[in-house]
Amino acid sequence: MYEYIIGSIAGADEDRLIVECKEIGYSILVSSQTLAKLTKDKEKVKIYIHQHIREDEMTLYGFWSKEERKLFRDLISVSGVGPKVSLGVLSTFSMDQFIQHISSSDEKAISSAPGIGKKTANRLILELKDKYKNFNFTSDVSMPSNPFMTDKLKEASEALESLGFPYTEALAMVNKVFDENKPIEDLIKMALKASKFGNK
């Protein structure tokens, strides 16, 4: 099991980093907040790892802090919440903001994250509220939330996800072209056209 990897960033995409360490390139899925944190003026990074193993694949998920990784692990421990949905949550909220929503039982705010419906939001509140009731909110683990997370953005992102894109990648694609005045159909077309997939 990997604890962390220290290396240089060899590449970055909407939802992943390629970290080179001792001539090995590790493809690591990350939230948009981790991506922003680790690619900001840093040639060498330390990224905390969660290794997810299934019968047909082994995937590395990376986090800029131990606290973010712990929240990710708490999220995937909840029935019906997988790694991709958890990254979508971490891309939408800072750690402080998400736990504040859990603590205040704010179902509406939580369900604004991609892949989170009303039932799942209530399940997260039920299973995580006691776990974080004594959480010490500090700016050290806080990052700005996604200011554009609206119902329209969520719907467009989920439409792209239904086409086979990962949650975090779909969210990033729509974010790049987002215009509140555009209909959802146009946002989807614009996101596809602007992406490398639309240019193939």
C-alpha positions as CSV (number, residue, x, y, z in Angstrom):
1,M,0.0,0.0,0.0
2,Y,1.3,3.4,-1.0
3,E,1.4,6.2,1.7
4,Y,2.6,9.0,-0.5
5,I,4.7,9.7,-3.6
6,I,7.2,12.5,-3.9
7,G,8.1,13.5,-7.4
8,S,7.8,16.0,-10.2
9,I,4.7,16.7,-12.2
10,A,5.2,15.2,-15.7
11,G,1.7,16.0,-16.9
12,A,-1.8,17.0,-15.8
13,D,-5.3,16.5,-17.2
14,E,-8.8,17.6,-16.0
15,D,-8.9,14.8,-13.4
16,R,-5.4,13.4,-13.0
17,L,-1.7,14.1,-12.4
18,I,1.2,12.2,-13.8
19,V,3.9,12.2,-11.1
20,E,7.3,11.0,-12.1
21,C,9.4,9.4,-9.3
22,K,12.6,7.5,-10.0
23,E,11.9,7.2,-13.7
24,I,8.4,5.8,-13.1
25,G,5.3,7.8,-14.1
26,Y,2.3,7.3,-11.8
27,S,-1.1,8.2,-13.2
28,I,-3.1,9.5,-10.2
29,L,-6.7,10.6,-10.2
30,V,-7.3,13.8,-8.2
31,S,-10.0,16.3,-7.3
32,S,-9.9,19.7,-9.0
33,Q,-8.9,21.2,-5.7
34,T,-5.9,18.9,-5.3
35,L,-5.0,19.6,-8.9
36,A,-5.1,23.3,-8.4
37,K,-3.2,23.0,-5.1
38,L,-0.3,20.8,-6.4
39,T,0.2,22.4,-9.8
40,K,0.5,25.9,-8.5
41,D,4.2,26.9,-8.9
42,K,5.5,23.5,-7.7
43,E,7.9,21.4,-9.6
44,K,8.2,18.8,-6.9
45,V,5.1,17.6,-5.0
46,K,4.2,15.2,-2.2
47,I,0.9,13.5,-2.9
48,Y,-0.9,11.3,-0.4
49,I,-2.2,8.1,-2.0
50,H,-5.3,5.9,-1.7
51,Q,-4.9,2.7,-3.7
52,H,-8.2,1.3,-4.9
53,I,-8.1,-2.3,-6.1
54,R,-10.8,-4.2,-7.9
55,E,-10.7,-7.5,-9.8
56,D,-10.1,-5.8,-13.1
57,E,-8.1,-2.7,-12.2
58,M,-5.9,-0.9,-9.7
59,T,-6.4,2.8,-9.5
60,L,-4.4,5.4,-7.5
61,Y,-6.2,8.4,-6.0
62,G,-4.1,11.3,-4.8
63,F,-4.7,14.1,-2.2
64,W,-2.8,17.2,-1.2
65,S,-3.3,16.5,2.5
66,K,-3.9,13.6,4.8
67,E,-7.1,15.3,5.9
68,E,-8.5,15.3,2.4
69,R,-7.6,11.6,2.0
70,K,-9.3,10.8,5.3
71,L,-12.5,12.5,4.1
72,F,-12.3,10.6,0.8
73,R,-12.0,7.3,2.7
74,D,-15.0,8.3,5.0
75,L,-17.0,9.1,1.9
76,I,-16.3,5.8,0.1
77,S,-17.2,3.9,3.3
78,V,-20.8,5.1,2.9
79,S,-23.0,2.6,1.0
80,G,-23.6,3.7,-2.6
81,V,-20.7,6.3,-2.7
82,G,-17.8,5.2,-4.9
83,P,-14.4,6.8,-5.5
84,K,-15.6,8.8,-8.6
85,V,-18.5,10.3,-6.7
86,S,-16.3,11.1,-3.8
87,L,-13.8,13.0,-6.0
88,G,-16.8,14.9,-7.3
89,V,-17.7,15.9,-3.8
90,L,-14.1,17.0,-3.1
91,S,-14.0,19.0,-6.4
92,T,-17.2,20.8,-5.4
93,F,-16.5,21.7,-1.8
94,S,-13.6,22.5,0.4
95,M,-13.2,20.1,3.4
96,D,-14.5,22.7,5.8
97,Q,-17.5,23.5,3.7
98,F,-18.6,19.9,3.1
99,I,-18.3,19.1,6.8
100,Q,-20.3,22.2,7.7
101,H,-23.0,21.0,5.3
102,I,-22.9,17.6,7.0
103,S,-23.0,19.2,10.5
104,S,-26.0,21.4,9.6
105,S,-27.8,18.6,7.8
106,D,-27.9,20.7,4.6
107,E,-29.2,18.1,2.2
108,K,-29.7,20.7,-0.6
109,A,-26.1,21.9,-0.6
110,I,-24.7,18.3,-0.5
111,S,-26.9,17.2,-3.3
112,S,-25.4,19.9,-5.6
113,A,-22.3,17.8,-6.0
114,P,-22.2,15.6,-9.1
115,G,-23.7,12.1,-8.6
116,I,-25.3,13.0,-5.2
117,G,-29.0,12.8,-5.1
118,K,-31.4,13.4,-2.2
119,K,-31.2,9.9,-0.8
120,T,-27.4,9.8,-0.9
121,A,-27.1,13.2,0.7
122,N,-29.3,12.1,3.6
123,R,-27.3,8.9,3.9
124,L,-24.0,10.9,4.1
125,I,-25.5,13.1,6.8
126,L,-26.7,10.1,8.8
127,E,-23.4,8.2,8.6
128,L,-20.9,11.1,8.9
129,K,-22.5,13.6,11.2
130,D,-21.4,12.0,14.4
131,K,-17.9,11.3,13.0
132,Y,-17.3,15.0,12.4
133,K,-19.2,16.6,15.2
134,N,-16.0,17.7,17.0
135,F,-14.2,18.7,13.8
136,N,-11.9,21.7,14.2
137,F,-12.4,24.0,11.3
138,T,-9.2,25.7,10.2
139,S,-8.2,27.6,7.1
140,D,-5.2,25.3,6.7
141,V,-7.4,22.6,5.2
142,S,-9.8,24.9,3.4
143,M,-10.0,25.8,-0.2
144,P,-12.6,27.8,-2.1
145,S,-15.6,25.9,-3.2
146,N,-16.6,25.8,-6.8
147,P,-18.5,29.1,-7.3
148,F,-20.3,27.9,-10.4
149,M,-21.9,24.8,-9.0
150,T,-25.5,25.4,-10.0
151,D,-28.3,23.0,-10.9
152,K,-27.5,23.8,-14.6
153,L,-23.8,22.9,-14.2
154,K,-24.7,19.7,-12.3
155,E,-27.1,18.6,-15.0
156,A,-24.7,19.3,-17.8
157,S,-21.9,17.5,-16.0
158,E,-24.1,14.5,-15.3
159,A,-25.1,14.4,-19.0
160,L,-21.5,14.1,-20.0
161,E,-20.9,11.5,-17.3
162,S,-23.7,9.4,-19.0
163,L,-21.6,9.6,-22.2
164,G,-18.8,7.9,-20.4
165,F,-16.7,10.8,-18.9
166,P,-15.5,10.6,-15.3
167,Y,-17.4,12.9,-12.9
168,T,-14.4,15.2,-12.2
169,E,-13.5,15.4,-15.9
170,A,-17.1,16.2,-16.9
171,L,-17.3,18.9,-14.3
172,A,-14.0,20.4,-15.5
173,M,-15.2,20.3,-19.1
174,V,-18.4,22.2,-18.4
175,N,-16.6,24.6,-16.1
176,K,-14.4,25.8,-19.0
177,V,-17.4,26.9,-21.1
178,F,-20.0,27.6,-18.4
179,D,-22.4,30.4,-19.1
180,E,-25.5,30.6,-16.9
181,N,-27.5,32.1,-19.7
182,K,-26.9,29.2,-22.1
183,P,-29.3,26.2,-22.2
184,I,-28.0,22.9,-20.9
185,E,-27.9,21.4,-24.4
186,D,-25.7,24.2,-25.6
187,L,-23.3,23.8,-22.7
188,I,-22.9,20.1,-23.4
189,K,-22.2,20.8,-27.1
190,M,-19.7,23.5,-26.2
191,A,-18.0,21.3,-23.6
192,L,-17.6,18.5,-26.1
193,K,-16.3,20.8,-28.8
194,A,-13.8,22.5,-26.5
195,S,-12.5,19.2,-25.2
196,K,-9.8,17.0,-26.8
197,F,-12.5,14.4,-27.3
198,G,-14.6,16.8,-29.4
199,N,-11.5,17.5,-31.6
200,K,-10.8,13.9,-32.5
